[in-house]
Amino acid sequence: MPRMISFILTRLATGFAIGCAVGFVVWENGLLSSTNTAGTHYLAQGLFIYFFASTMSMGYLATALLLEEE
């Protein structure tokens, strides 16, 4: 695999993993702390975590590309 493609895929996957973890923590602890939503809203939770993670992955990739030196 060419070096640039490997670089992009690695940074996107790393950013997505970080975003999933942070999105899950934000959903569970901060977003709906005042209401009882145990066992409900799985679709909303999944979409929130996915959108949070995809945004974080693009930001992680952009930052890595900006700071990359050869």
N, C-alpha and C positions, 0 to 999 in steps of 0.2 A: 504494500500500500504506500502511495507517495507520502512524503513527510507532511505536506500541508493538509491533506485529507485526514491523516492520523491526528494531527494537531487539532483540527476543527472538531472531529468526533470526540476526542478525549475531553476537550474543554466544554463542549455541549453536554456530554454525559455527566461530567463532574458538577457543572452548574445546575443541571436538572436534579441531581441527587441532593445537592444542598438545598435547592428550592423546595423539593418535596418535604424534606425534614422540617424546614422553617415554616412552610405552609401548613403542615400538619400541626405543629406546635401553636401557631397563631390561631388556627381554627379551634383547637381543643381548649386553649387557655385564655384567649383574648377576645375572640370575635363574639361568641355567644355565651359569655360567662353568666349573664343574668337570667337566661332562660334554660329550661330543662329540655334538651333535645336528644336524649339518649335513645339511640336506635332509629332515628329519623333523619331525613334529608341527606341520604347517601349520595344522590346525584349532585346536589349542591356542594357537598363537601369534596367530592371527587373533582368537580369542575374548578372549584376554588383552588385546590392543591395543584391541579394541572396548569391552570393559568398562572399561578404564582411561580411554579417551577419553570415554565417555559420562558417567562419574563426574566427570571434570575439566570437561566442558562444563556440567553442572548446577551445579557449584561456581563456575565462572566467571560463569554467569548470575546466580546468587544474590548473588555479591559485587558484580556490576555493578548489580543492582537495589538493593542496600543502599546503595551509594555514589552512586547517581544523584541529581543535584540539578537542579531545573528553574528 
